[in-house]
Amino acid sequence: MAQKSKRKKSHKKTAAKTVENPFASWGAYFEKHPDVLPLILLFVLLLIFFNKVIFGGMTLLPPDSLASKSVQPFLKDAFKNGIYPLWNPYIFSGMPSFASLSSAPFVDLLGDGINAVIWLFKLVFPLPDFTRILLNMFLFGIFMYILMKKHTGLAFVALFSSVILLFQPQVIAYPAFGHNTKLLTASLIPLIFLVTEELLETKKLLYLGLLGLSIGLQLLRAHVQIAYYTFLMVGLYFLYWAVETIVKKKDWKGVITSGALLAVAVGLGMAVSAWLNLSVYQYSHYSIRGAGGGLTYSYATSWSFSPLEMLTFFIPSFVGFGGQTYWGHMPFTDFPLYMGLIALVLAGFAFLLKRSRTTWFAGILGVLALFASFGKEFPVLYGPMFKLLPFFNKFRAPNTILILLEFSIAVLAGIGLIGLLNLNREKLDKALLKKLQNYLFAFGGFLVLLFLYLIAAKSSILGSIAASGKVNNPVFQEQAYKMAVNDGLKALILFAIAFGTIWLYLKRSIQSGALKWTLLILVIVDLWMVDFKIIQPKPQASEKSFFQQTDVVKFLKQDNSLYRIMPVLDNKPANWYMYFLIQNMYGYHAAKIEIYQQMLAESGFPRSFFMTYVKPVMQNGRQGMAYRSAQEINPTERHFHQVLLNLLNVKYVLSPYPVPDSVFSVVFSGQRKKVLENRDVLPRAFFVDSLKVLHGKTAIFSRMKQRDFNPAAEAVIEENPPFGIQPGTGNRVQVTKYGIQRIDLSASVKQPAQLVLSEVYYPAGWKAFVDGTPVKIYKTDYVLRSIFLNPGEHTIQFIFKPRAFKLGLMITIIALVLLIGLIGVGWRKSVH
């Protein structure tokens, strides 16, 4: 016990020597509260960087980004009717809204707290919508600051690392391109790493509770992929810590205890997120992300980072900056994966000057994240991860994992800076000085060689740009090359200033204060030169003007019946019509219901509908379109399209042009598009005369393509019916009430019958009741649903009430209460 106590005191003494407050000279208050001024400076930097958005009434996003507000009327309408929205009937003929993460109101508990604060301030001060993003970025910086303050003891170094992480181009790109859930989820990475470290070392209930709560809050921020990568980081750190602990201390018992506590914390964190993620997990079995075992390897490895693009770590525009100048291996990108030249230089110093556990782990984490980001470019690693890691095959875009590399670089840069500041320059070891000198010369030499290559190999580089097939315009090819040269020159200048500053510091020509502030300014200049190319503030487009009701919408709103539309060659965002509560058989979502996506792929909807009637032609040397002759129209394709449109209750096709088909007549001509009415459309609910049992997508679609298939008379199901049906000319059905999560019908049945409902088949929540008694729902015509009815008068309800939602909410509440209790007990123990 005495030895243990002695070690603790010794540790405190060492920490006291290291800790200094460079802001003490700014006043007595800041001397007493050393963390206040650094955090104020961090917030001020954010305000300066985003000043045009915060103070100038501008926006980062283009007007089309307002398309995300398409969902707002749907949510407001649901809440107005006392419904928490779980199902969205306005896109893809209906799909889960909550479980698919397209809208999950009030689930982000941390975000709800921030929004509440903003709401209170808005009662007094006018605040822009971007305030929410700004505060979340600041929170990201605070968590990084706390982590680095704990590791270095220096407020300035903590500020330094926070600046590097917050102004990473990828982090800036999150809000710039509307990927806000990525930012919100990533913001908790530093906190989770910090609390994981503390839990493994101290085994305290306080940290068990904090880690569980942090994990739960992160998972509720709704970007599952980044949360998953955070889990990988935590798991990797435990393995590294366990091996080191066993090798150095032989403490198997401690490792097992810490591992068990970590598992409990992770389990409780997942329980906190059950409200959302139980539904998400359930939906994954029916979506393109999870049904059939996950994504295909080729689809999952879209946006694989390539080894060539590692050169953008040094010269941001080496493969073009993004957009129309990008010529790298990914399909496209809008920004380079640049992390800051000064940050990279200092990250190298971490391995020369301060080889701690954190240094080595950050290095390992960064390297593994980099190699994993290569995806299909490095199948030796990504292949086994894709096949063996649970749920890993549900994610695409391997380059997303680079957030862990950026986090590692920010940590290492701070450690490298503290290593420099802690050097005893009066008694500096010559061998160490030689190592530092060689490192700087090697880094600078590499930059010089890279720049000389850009200058000397212009024709070769331009040839590579052209050969990529991504930049076909010679003007943009030349622009991409010039950008790379200019960035190379900037890199040399930045490095020269950093080299000179560090060298003067090592030679005792300048003090530590000059080193710190010069490097911080260089980091800001370095990153902001790239960041300001990513954010391009624009005048705000009002929601009212973006969603101005067109003449076509006004026409459609006059029809009060149940129907769907199919826009073709439309100039509106895919979900735009949802704003007006108009049901669409198409839309946009990254994780559609798989059977519906398979139907879309089989039909080629919506574009293929128009292409059935037109063909590309050359007119006066230019490519144009012309109507096909009757003989050129594919009858099988036309029949299949008509079958699907009828089944999906598509009453109106919105098209810039009419089609030469008597089934589709122009009923309204607007300024920019025409409304074509489908004369053969089937109602939302209807009876069929016969059925056929078939199995598998190929067999079902083949039958539906046959010319004698009439969807009004025949239905295809995939299992044996409860009883045979008979044609019933006297059968009647009417939708008496249509809600987003409840559909009421009344039916008069003369003969045993099959009732088809033109709503997407989704068994994870939809239940059917006939006269109050539950009945089985049958998958029908591959994407729809049906029930069987005996003769008589019936009241029917289809109700969407997924058990996963209610169960998840209960688990979340219990887990939150438990974690708050653990934190409270742990806090009291720590205090006493």
C-alpha positions in Angstrom: 0.0 0.0 0.0 2.8 2.4 0.8 4.5 1.8 -2.5 1.2 2.3 -4.3 0.6 5.6 -2.5 4.2 6.7 -3.3 3.7 6.0 -7.0 0.5 8.1 -7.0 2.3 11.1 -5.4 5.2 10.7 -7.8 2.7 10.8 -10.7 1.2 14.0 -9.4 4.5 15.7 -9.1 5.4 14.8 -12.7 2.1 16.1 -14.0 2.6 19.3 -12.0 5.9 20.0 -13.7 4.4 19.5 -17.1 1.3 21.6 -16.7 1.6 25.2 -17.5 -0.9 27.9 -18.3 0.3 30.0 -21.2 -2.8 32.2 -20.8 -2.0 33.1 -17.2 -0.6 36.5 -18.3 -4.0 37.4 -19.7 -5.5 38.0 -16.3 -6.1 36.5 -12.9 -9.4 34.9 -13.9 -7.7 33.0 -16.8 -4.9 32.0 -14.4 -7.4 30.4 -12.1 -9.5 29.0 -14.9 -6.9 27.9 -17.5 -9.3 26.2 -19.9 -11.7 29.1 -20.4 -9.6 31.2 -22.8 -8.5 28.3 -25.1 -12.1 27.3 -25.5 -13.2 30.9 -26.1 -10.4 31.1 -28.8 -11.7 27.9 -30.4 -15.2 29.2 -30.5 -14.0 32.5 -32.0 -12.1 30.7 -34.7 -15.3 28.9 -35.6 -17.2 32.2 -35.7 -14.5 33.8 -37.9 -14.4 30.8 -40.3 -18.2 30.6 -40.6 -18.8 34.4 -40.3 -20.7 34.7 -43.6 -23.1 32.0 -42.5 -23.5 33.2 -38.8 -23.5 36.9 -39.4 -24.0 37.4 -43.1 -27.3 35.7 -43.6 -25.8 33.2 -46.1 -25.8 29.4 -46.3 -23.3 26.7 -47.0 -25.7 24.6 -49.0 -27.0 25.1 -52.5 -30.8 25.8 -52.9 -31.3 22.1 -53.8 -30.3 21.2 -50.2 -33.6 22.6 -49.1 -35.0 19.3 -50.6 -34.3 17.8 -47.1 -37.2 19.9 -45.8 -39.5 17.9 -48.1 -40.2 15.8 -45.0 -41.3 18.6 -42.7 -45.0 18.8 -43.7 -45.3 15.1 -43.4 -43.9 15.3 -39.8 -46.0 18.3 -38.9 -49.1 16.5 -40.2 -48.3 13.4 -38.2 -47.8 15.3 -35.0 -50.9 17.4 -35.6 -52.9 14.1 -35.7 -51.2 12.8 -32.6 -49.0 10.3 -34.4 -45.3 9.7 -34.0 -44.4 9.0 -37.6 -42.9 5.6 -38.3 -44.1 5.0 -41.9 -43.8 7.4 -44.9 -46.4 6.8 -47.6 -45.1 9.6 -49.8 -42.0 8.0 -51.4 -41.4 4.5 -53.0 -45.1 3.7 -52.6 -44.4 3.7 -48.8 -41.5 2.8 -46.6 -40.4 3.0 -43.0 -39.4 6.5 -42.1 -38.1 5.9 -38.6 -36.3 2.6 -39.1 -34.7 3.8 -42.4 -33.4 6.9 -40.6 -35.1 9.2 -43.1 -36.8 10.9 -40.2 -36.5 10.1 -36.5 -37.7 13.1 -34.5 -36.4 13.7 -31.0 -34.2 10.6 -31.0 -30.9 12.4 -30.9 -31.0 13.2 -27.1 -27.8 15.2 -27.1 -28.9 17.1 -30.1 -32.3 17.7 -28.5 -30.5 19.3 -25.5 -28.6 21.6 -27.8 -31.7 22.5 -29.7 -33.5 23.3 -26.5 -30.7 25.8 -25.6 -30.9 27.3 -29.0 -34.7 27.7 -28.7 -34.3 29.5 -25.4 -31.7 31.9 -26.9 -33.9 32.5 -29.9 -36.6 33.9 -27.6 -34.2 36.8 -27.1 -31.7 36.8 -30.0 -32.2 36.0 -33.7 -30.0 33.0 -34.4 -29.4 31.4 -37.8 -30.3 27.8 -38.5 -26.5 27.0 -38.7 -26.2 27.6 -35.0 -27.1 24.0 -34.3 -24.2 22.8 -36.5 -21.8 25.4 -35.0 -22.5 24.3 -31.5 -22.1 20.7 -32.4 -18.7 21.5 -34.0 -17.7 23.4 -30.8 -18.8 20.3 -28.8 -16.5 18.2 -31.0 -13.7 20.6 -30.2 -14.4 20.6 -26.5 -14.2 16.8 -26.3 -10.9 16.8 -28.2 -9.6 19.5 -25.9 -10.5 17.5 -22.8 -8.8 14.4 -24.2 -5.6 16.2 -25.1 -5.5 18.2 -21.9 -5.6 14.9 -20.0 -2.8 13.5 -22.1 -0.5 16.5 -22.3 -1.4 18.7 -19.3 -1.1 21.8 -21.5 -4.1 23.9 -22.4 -2.3 25.3 -25.5 -1.5 21.8 -26.9 -5.1 20.7 -26.2 -6.3 23.8 -28.2 -3.8 23.0 -30.9 -5.1 19.5 -31.5 -8.7 20.6 -31.3 -8.0 23.2 -34.1 -6.4 20.5 -36.2 -9.4 18.1 -35.8 -12.1 20.7 -36.2 -10.7 22.2 -39.4 -9.9 19.0 -41.1 -11.3 19.4 -44.7 -13.5 16.3 -44.3 -15.0 17.6 -41.1 -15.7 21.0 -42.8 -17.2 19.1 -45.7 -19.7 17.4 -43.5 -21.9 20.5 -43.0 -20.8 22.0 -46.4 -22.5 19.2 -48.2 -25.3 18.4 -45.8 -23.8 15.3 -44.2 -24.7 16.6 -40.7 -25.3 13.2 -39.1 -21.7 12.3 -39.9 -20.5 15.4 -38.0 -22.9 14.8 -35.1 -21.8 11.2 -34.7 -18.1 11.8 -35.2 -18.2 14.6 -32.5 -18.3 12.0 -29.8 -15.2 10.0 -30.9 -12.7 11.9 -28.7 -15.0 11.6 -25.6 -15.5 7.8 -26.1 -11.8 7.2 -26.5 -11.0 9.2 -23.4 -13.6 7.5 -21.2 -12.6 4.1 -22.6 -9.0 4.8 -21.4 -10.2 5.8 -18.0 -12.5 2.8 -17.6 -9.7 0.3 -18.5 -7.2 1.9 -16.1 -9.4 2.8 -13.1 -12.3 0.3 -13.4 -14.5 2.9 -11.8 -18.3 2.9 -12.0 -18.3 6.5 -12.9 -16.4 5.8 -16.2 -18.5 2.7 -16.9 -21.6 4.9 -16.7 -20.0 7.7 -18.8 -18.8 5.3 -21.5 -22.2 3.6 -21.8 -23.9 7.0 -22.0 -21.5 8.3 -24.5 -21.8 5.3 -26.7 -25.6 5.4 -26.5 -25.8 9.1 -27.3 -23.5 8.6 -30.3 -25.6 5.7 -31.7 -28.7 7.9 -31.3 -27.1 10.5 -33.6 -28.1 8.2 -36.4 -24.9 7.7 -38.5 -24.4 3.9 -37.9 -21.3 3.7 -40.1 -19.2 6.2 -38.2 -20.5 4.8 -34.9 -19.4 1.3 -36.1 -15.9 2.6 -36.8 -15.9 4.1 -33.3 -16.6 0.6 -32.0 -13.7 -0.7 -34.1 -11.5 1.9 -32.5 -12.6 1.0 -28.9 -12.1 -2.7 -29.6 -8.7 -2.2 -31.1 -7.6 0.0 -28.2 -8.7 -2.7 -25.7 -6.7 -5.3 -27.6 -3.6 -3.1 -27.6 -4.0 -2.1 -23.9 -4.6 -5.8 -22.9 -1.5 -7.0 -24.7 0.6 -4.2 -23.2 -0.8 -4.8 -19.7 -0.2 -8.5 -19.8 3.3 -8.2 -21.2 4.4 -5.5 -18.8 2.4 -6.3 -15.6 1.3 -9.9 -16.1 -2.1 -8.7 -14.8 -4.5 -11.2 -16.4 -7.1 -10.6 -13.7 -7.1 -6.8 -14.3 -7.4 -7.3 -18.0 -10.3 -9.7 -17.6 -12.0 -7.3 -15.2 -11.5 -4.3 -17.4 -12.7 -6.2 -20.4 -15.8 -7.3 -18.6 -16.5 -3.7 -17.6 -15.9 -2.5 -21.1 -18.4 -5.1 -22.5 -21.0 -4.0 -19.9 -20.5 -0.3 -20.9 -20.8 -1.2 -24.6 -23.9 -3.3 -23.9 -25.5 -0.5 -21.9 -24.7 2.0 -24.6 -26.3 -0.2 -27.2 -29.3 -0.5 -24.9 -29.6 3.3 -24.7 -29.8 3.4 -28.5 -32.4 0.6 -28.7 -35.2 3.1 -29.3 -33.7 3.8 -32.7 -31.4 0.9 -33.5 -33.7 -2.0 -32.7 -35.9 -0.7 -35.5 -32.9 0.0 -37.7 -31.6 -3.5 -37.2 -35.0 -5.0 -38.0 -35.3 -2.9 -41.1 -31.8 -4.0 -42.3 -33.3 -7.4 -43.0 -35.6 -6.0 -45.6 -33.5 -3.2 -47.1 -30.8 -3.2 -49.8 -28.2 -2.8 -47.0 -29.0 -6.0 -45.2 -31.4 -8.3 -47.0 -29.6 -11.2 -48.7 -26.6 -10.9 -46.4 -25.6 -7.3 -47.0 -24.3 -5.2 -49.8 -22.4 -6.7 -52.8 -18.6 -6.3 -52.6 -18.5 -4.1 -55.7 -21.2 -1.8 -54.4 -19.8 -1.7 -50.8 -16.3 -0.7 -52.1 -17.5 2.3 -54.1 -15.5 5.3 -53.0 -12.4 3.2 -52.1 -9.5 5.5 -51.3 -6.5 4.8 -53.4 -2.8 4.7 -52.5 -2.2 7.3 -55.3 -4.4 9.8 -53.4 -2.1 9.6 -50.3 -0.2 12.3 -52.1 -3.1 14.6 -51.4 -1.9 14.4 -47.7 1.0 16.7 -48.9 -0.4 18.4 -52.0 -4.2 18.8 -51.7 -4.9 19.1 -55.4 -2.5 16.4 -56.6 -5.4 14.5 -58.2 -7.6 17.5 -58.6 -9.3 19.4 -55.8 -12.7 17.6 -56.4 -15.7 18.3 -58.6 -14.9 18.8 -62.2 -11.1 18.7 -61.7 -10.9 15.4 -59.8 -9.2 12.5 -61.7 -8.5 10.0 -58.9 -9.9 6.4 -58.6 -13.1 7.2 -56.7 -16.3 7.7 -58.8 -16.2 11.4 -57.8 -15.5 13.6 -54.8 -15.9 17.3 -53.8 -12.8 17.7 -51.7 -9.4 16.2 -51.1 -8.5 14.1 -48.0 -6.0 16.6 -46.8 -5.0 16.6 -43.1 -2.7 19.6 -43.0 1.0 19.6 -43.8 2.0 21.1 -40.4 -0.1 18.5 -38.6 1.7 15.7 -40.5 5.2 17.1 -39.6 4.3 17.3 -35.9 2.7 13.8 -36.0 6.1 12.5 -37.0 7.8 14.3 -34.0 5.5 12.2 -31.7 7.4 9.0 -32.7 10.7 10.7 -32.3 10.1 12.5 -29.0 7.3 10.9 -27.0 6.7 7.2 -27.7 3.9 6.6 -25.2 1.1 4.1 -25.3 -1.2 6.8 -26.9 1.5 7.6 -29.5 1.8 4.0 -30.6 -1.9 3.3 -30.5 -2.8 6.5 -32.5 -0.2 5.4 -35.1 -1.6 1.9 -35.3 -5.2 3.2 -35.5 -4.3 5.7 -38.3 -2.4 3.1 -40.3 -5.2 0.5 -40.1 -7.8 3.1 -40.9 -5.8 4.2 -43.9 -5.4 0.6 -45.2 -9.1 -0.1 -44.6 -10.1 3.0 -46.5 -8.3 1.5 -49.6 -11.3 -0.9 -49.9 -11.0 -2.8 -53.2 -7.6 -1.3 -53.7 -6.3 -3.4 -50.8 -8.4 -6.5 -50.7 -5.9 -8.3 -48.5 -7.3 -6.4 -45.5 -10.7 -5.2 -46.7 -11.8 -8.6 -48.0 -11.5 -10.4 -44.7 -13.1 -7.4 -42.9 -16.0 -7.5 -45.3 -16.5 -11.2 -44.9 -15.8 -11.7 -41.2 -16.7 -8.6 -39.2 -20.3 -8.6 -38.1 -22.4 -6.0 -40.0 -19.3 -4.6 -41.8 -20.8 -5.6 -45.2 -23.8 -3.3 -44.6 -21.6 -0.2 -45.3 -20.3 1.3 -48.4 -17.7 4.1 -49.1 -14.6 2.7 -47.3 -13.1 6.2 -47.3 -15.5 7.2 -44.5 -13.2 5.4 -42.1 -10.6 8.1 -42.7 -12.2 10.1 -39.9 -10.2 7.8 -37.6 -7.0 8.6 -39.4 -7.7 12.3 -39.0 -8.4 11.9 -35.3 -5.1 10.0 -35.0 -3.2 12.7 -36.8 -4.7 15.4 -34.5 -3.7 13.4 -31.4 -0.2 12.7 -32.7 0.4 16.4 -33.7 -0.5 17.4 -30.2 1.9 14.8 -28.7 4.6 15.9 -31.2 4.2 19.5 -30.0 4.4 18.6 -26.3 7.5 16.6 -27.1 9.1 19.6 -28.6 8.1 21.8 -25.7 9.4 19.4 -23.1 12.8 19.2 -24.7 15.7 20.3 -22.5 17.3 22.4 -25.2 20.3 23.3 -23.0 21.3 19.7 -22.7 19.9 18.4 -26.0 21.3 15.0 -26.9 23.3 15.3 -30.1 22.0 12.0 -31.4 18.4 13.1 -30.9 19.1 16.4 -32.5 20.6 14.5 -35.5 17.4 12.4 -35.7 15.2 15.5 -35.6 17.4 17.1 -38.3 17.3 14.0 -40.5 13.5 13.8 -40.2 13.0 17.4 -41.2 15.4 17.1 -44.1 13.7 13.8 -45.3 10.2 15.4 -45.1 11.4 18.5 -46.9 13.3 16.5 -49.4 10.2 14.4 -50.2 8.2 17.6 -50.8 10.9 19.0 -53.1 11.0 15.8 -55.1 7.2 15.8 -55.4 7.2 19.4 -56.6 10.0 18.8 -59.1 8.0 15.8 -60.4 5.0 18.1 -60.9 7.1 20.6 -62.9 9.1 18.0 -64.9 6.3 15.6 -65.7 3.6 17.9 -66.9 2.8 16.0 -70.1 2.7 12.7 -68.3 0.4 14.1 -65.6 -1.9 15.7 -68.2 -2.0 12.3 -69.9 -3.0 10.6 -66.7 -5.7 13.2 -66.1 -7.1 12.6 -69.6 -6.8 8.8 -69.3 -8.8 8.8 -66.1 -11.9 9.6 -68.2 -13.2 11.9 -65.5 -11.9 15.2 -66.8 -12.6 15.3 -70.5 -12.5 19.1 -71.0 -8.8 20.2 -71.8 -9.5 23.4 -69.9 -10.3 21.6 -66.7 -7.3 19.2 -67.3 -5.0 22.2 -67.4 -6.8 23.7 -64.4 -6.3 20.5 -62.4 -2.6 20.5 -63.2 -2.1 24.2 -62.3 -3.9 23.7 -59.0 -1.5 20.8 -58.1 1.6 23.0 -58.9 0.2 25.9 -56.9 -0.5 23.7 -54.0 2.9 22.1 -54.2 4.5 25.6 -54.0 2.3 26.5 -51.0 3.4 23.2 -49.3 7.1 24.1 -49.8 6.6 27.6 -48.4 4.6 26.3 -45.4 7.2 23.7 -44.7 10.0 26.1 -45.0 8.4 28.4 -42.4 7.7 25.5 -40.0 11.2 24.1 -40.5 12.8 27.5 -39.8 10.6 28.0 -36.7 11.4 24.6 -35.2 15.1 24.9 -36.1 15.3 28.3 -34.4 13.5 26.8 -31.3 15.9 23.8 -31.2 18.9 26.2 -31.4 17.4 28.3 -28.6 17.0 31.4 -30.8 13.3 31.7 -30.0 11.3 30.8 -26.9 8.5 28.2 -26.6 5.8 30.9 -26.9 7.0 31.9 -30.3 7.1 28.3 -31.4 3.6 27.5 -30.2 1.9 30.6 -31.6 3.7 30.4 -35.0 2.8 26.7 -35.4 -0.8 27.4 -34.5 -1.0 30.2 -37.0 0.6 28.0 -39.6 -1.9 25.2 -38.9 -4.8 27.6 -39.3 -3.5 29.1 -42.5 -2.6 25.7 -43.9 -6.0 24.2 -43.3 -8.1 27.3 -44.0 -6.5 27.6 -47.5 -8.1 24.3 -48.3 -11.3 24.7 -46.2 -12.3 27.9 -47.8 -12.4 26.2 -51.1 -14.9 23.7 -49.7 -17.3 26.1 -48.2 -18.8 28.5 -50.6 -21.5 30.5 -48.8 -24.4 31.4 -51.0 -27.4 33.6 -50.5 -30.2 31.7 -48.7 -33.0 30.5 -50.8 -36.2 30.6 -48.8 -38.2 27.4 -48.2 -41.2 29.2 -49.5 -39.7 30.0 -52.9 -38.0 26.6 -53.3 -41.3 24.8 -52.6 -43.5 27.3 -54.5 -46.6 25.4 -55.7 -46.4 24.8 -59.4 -49.3 24.7 -61.7 -48.9 20.9 -61.9 -49.1 20.6 -58.1 -52.2 22.8 -58.0 -53.8 20.5 -60.6 -52.9 17.3 -58.6 -54.2 18.7 -55.4 -57.6 19.1 -56.9 -57.9 15.3 -57.1 -58.9 14.1 -53.6 -58.8 10.4 -54.5 -56.1 8.0 -53.5 -53.4 7.8 -56.2 -49.7 8.0 -56.9 -47.6 9.8 -59.4 -44.5 8.9 -61.3 -42.3 11.9 -62.4 -40.2 11.3 -65.5 -37.3 13.4 -66.6 -38.2 15.7 -63.8 -36.2 18.8 -62.8 -37.3 18.6 -59.2 -35.4 16.7 -56.4 -36.8 13.2 -56.1 -38.6 13.8 -52.8 -39.9 17.3 -53.7 -43.6 16.3 -54.1 -43.6 14.9 -50.6 -43.7 18.5 -49.4 -47.2 18.7 -50.8 -48.2 15.4 -49.3 -48.5 13.9 -52.8 -47.7 10.1 -52.9 -45.0 9.1 -55.3 -44.0 5.7 -56.6 -40.4 7.0 -56.8 -38.1 9.1 -54.6 -34.7 9.1 -53.0 -33.3 7.0 -50.2 -29.9 5.3 -49.8 -31.5 2.2 -48.2 -34.7 1.3 -50.0 -36.8 -1.8 -49.3 -35.0 -4.5 -51.2 -38.0 -6.0 -53.0 -39.0 -2.5 -54.2 -35.5 -1.7 -55.4 -35.5 -5.0 -57.3 -38.8 -4.1 -59.0 -37.3 -0.7 -60.0 -34.2 -2.4 -61.3 -36.3 -4.9 -63.3 -38.4 -2.2 -64.8 -35.9 0.6 -65.1 -38.4 3.0 -63.7 -38.8 5.9 -64.1 -36.5 6.8 -67.0 -37.2 3.6 -68.9 -40.9 4.4 -69.2 -40.1 7.3 -71.4 -37.3 5.6 -73.3 -39.8 2.9 -74.3 -41.4 5.5 -76.6 -38.4 7.5 -77.7 -34.9 6.8 -79.1 -31.7 8.9 -79.4 -31.0 10.3 -82.8 -28.6 12.7 -84.4 -30.2 15.9 -85.6 -28.0 18.5 -87.4 -24.9 16.9 -86.0 -26.3 17.0 -82.4 -27.8 14.2 -80.4 -31.5 14.5 -79.8 -34.6 12.4 -79.2 -37.3 11.2 -81.6 -40.4 9.1 -81.0 -40.2 5.4 -81.9 -42.5 4.0 -84.5 -45.2 1.5 -83.3 -43.1 -1.3 -84.7 -40.0 -0.1 -82.7 -41.8 -0.2 -79.3 -41.0 -3.3 -77.3 -44.4 -4.8 -76.5 -43.1 -6.9 -73.6 -41.5 -3.9 -72.0 -44.5 -1.7 -72.6 -46.8 -4.4 -71.1 -44.6 -4.9 -68.0 -44.5 -1.1 -67.4 -48.2 -0.9 -67.7 -48.7 -3.8 -65.3 -46.5 -2.2 -62.6 -48.1 1.3 -63.0 -51.5 -0.1 -62.7 -50.6 -2.2 -59.6 -48.9 0.7 -57.9 -52.0 2.9 -58.3 -50.0 5.4 -60.5 -52.8 7.5 -61.9 -50.6 10.3 -63.2 -47.3 10.4 -65.0 -45.5 13.8 -65.0 -43.5 14.3 -68.1 -42.2 17.2 -70.2 -43.6 15.4 -73.3 -46.6 13.3 -74.2 -46.2 9.7 -75.1 -47.7 8.0 -78.2 -49.9 5.6 -76.2 -53.7 5.8 -76.0 -53.6 4.6 -72.4 -51.8 7.8 -71.3 -53.7 11.0 -72.2 -52.7 14.5 -71.5 -55.1 15.9 -68.9 -53.1 19.0 -68.0 -50.4 21.0 -69.7 -48.3 23.1 -67.3 -45.5 25.6 -68.0 -42.8 23.0 -67.8 -44.5 19.6 -67.7 -47.6 17.7 -68.7 -49.8 15.5 -66.6 -50.6 12.2 -68.3 -53.4 10.2 -66.9 -53.2 6.4 -66.8 -56.6 5.3 -67.9 -56.0 1.7 -66.8 -54.9 2.5 -63.2 -56.2 0.1 -60.5 -57.7 1.5 -57.3 -55.8 1.4 -54.0 -57.7 -1.8 -53.0 -59.3 -4.3 -55.4 -60.3 -7.9 -55.7 -58.9 -10.4 -58.2 -60.5 -13.4 -59.8 -57.7 -15.9 -59.7 -54.2 -16.5 -58.2 -51.0 -18.2 -59.0 -48.4 -19.5 -56.6 -44.8 -18.8 -57.8 -41.5 -18.6 -56.0 -38.5 -16.3 -56.7 -38.1 -13.0 -58.4 -37.3 -14.4 -61.8 -40.4 -16.6 -62.0 -42.7 -13.8 -60.7 -41.5 -11.1 -63.0 -41.5 -13.5 -66.0 -45.2 -14.1 -65.3 -46.0 -10.4 -65.0 -44.3 -9.7 -68.3 -46.4 -12.3 -70.2 -49.0 -10.6 -72.4 -51.9 -12.6 -70.9 -51.2 -11.4 -67.4 -53.9 -9.0 -66.2 -53.2 -7.6 -62.7 -56.8 -6.7 -62.3 -57.8 -10.3 -62.6 -54.8 -12.4 -61.4 -52.5 -12.1 -58.4 -49.2 -13.9 -57.8 -48.4 -15.0 -54.3 -45.4 -16.9 -52.9 -47.1 -19.4 -50.5 -50.2 -21.5 -50.5 -53.5 -19.6 -49.9 -55.7 -20.4 -46.9 -58.5 -21.4 -49.3 -59.4 -21.2 -52.9 -61.0 -18.0 -54.4 -63.8 -17.5 -56.9 -64.5 -14.7 -59.3 -66.9 -12.4 -57.5 -68.4 -9.7 -59.7 -70.4 -8.5 -56.7 -67.4 -8.0 -54.4 -67.0 -4.4 -53.3 -64.3 -2.7 -51.2 -63.8 0.9 -50.2 -61.1 2.7 -48.3 -63.0 4.5 -45.5 -60.0 6.1 -43.8 -56.4 6.5 -44.9 -53.8 7.5 -42.4 -50.0 7.2 -42.6 -50.0 4.2 -40.2 -53.6 3.0 -40.3 -55.8 2.2 -43.3 -59.5 1.3 -42.7 -61.6 -0.4 -45.4 -65.1 -1.8 -45.6 -65.8 -4.8 -47.9 -68.8 -6.7 -49.1 -67.8 -10.1 -50.3 -70.1 -12.5 -52.2 -67.6 -15.3 -52.9 -64.3 -16.4 -51.1 -62.0 -13.7 -52.3 -58.4 -12.2 -52.3 -58.2 -8.5 -51.6 -55.1 -6.8 -52.9 -54.0 -3.6 -51.3 -51.6 -1.4 -53.4 -49.3 -0.8 -50.4 -45.7 -2.2 -50.1 -45.3 -5.5 -48.4 -43.4 -5.0 -45.2 -44.1 -7.7 -42.6 -42.0 -6.0 -39.8 -44.8 -4.0 -38.4 -47.9 -4.0 -40.7 -50.7 -6.1 -39.2 -54.1 -6.8 -40.7 -57.4 -7.2 -38.8 -60.7 -8.4 -40.2 -63.7 -7.6 -38.0 -61.2 -7.2 -35.2 -59.5 -10.5 -35.7 -55.8 -10.7 -36.8 -55.3 -12.2 -40.3 -52.2 -13.1 -42.3 -50.9 -10.7 -44.9 -49.6 -12.3 -48.1 -46.8 -11.0 -50.2 -48.5 -10.3 -53.6 -47.2 -9.4 -57.1 -43.7 -9.4 -55.5 -44.0 -5.9 -53.8 -47.6 -5.6 -52.6 -49.8 -7.1 -49.9 -53.1 -9.0 -49.8 -55.5 -10.8 -47.5 -58.1 -13.5 -48.0 -61.8 -12.9 -47.1 -64.8 -15.1 -46.7 -68.2 -14.1 -47.9 -69.9 -11.4 -45.7 -69.7 -7.8 -44.7 -66.3 -6.9 -43.2 -64.5 -4.0 -41.6 -60.7 -4.2 -42.2 -57.8 -2.4 -40.7 -54.1 -2.4 -41.7 -52.1 -1.0 -38.8 -48.4 -0.2 -38.7 -47.3 -0.9 -35.2 -43.8 -2.4 -35.1 -43.0 -4.1 -31.9 -39.3 -3.1 -32.2 -40.2 0.5 -31.7 -42.1 0.1 -28.5 -39.6 -2.5 -27.1 -36.7 -0.3 -28.1 -38.2 2.7 -26.3 -38.7 0.7 -23.1 -35.1 -0.6 -23.2 -33.7 2.9 -23.8 -35.6 4.3 -20.8 -34.4 1.5 -18.5 -30.8 1.8 -19.7 -30.8 5.5 -19.3 -32.1 5.3 -15.7 -29.5 2.6 -15.0 -26.6 4.6 -16.5 -27.6 7.8 -14.7 -27.7 5.8 -11.5 -24.2 4.4 -12.1 -22.8 7.8 -12.9 -24.4 9.2 -9.7 -23.0 6.4 -7.5 -19.6 6.6 -9.2 -19.5 10.4 -8.8 -20.3 10.1 -5.1 -17.6 7.5 -4.6 -15.1 9.7 -6.5 -15.9 12.7 -4.4 -15.7 10.8 -1.1 
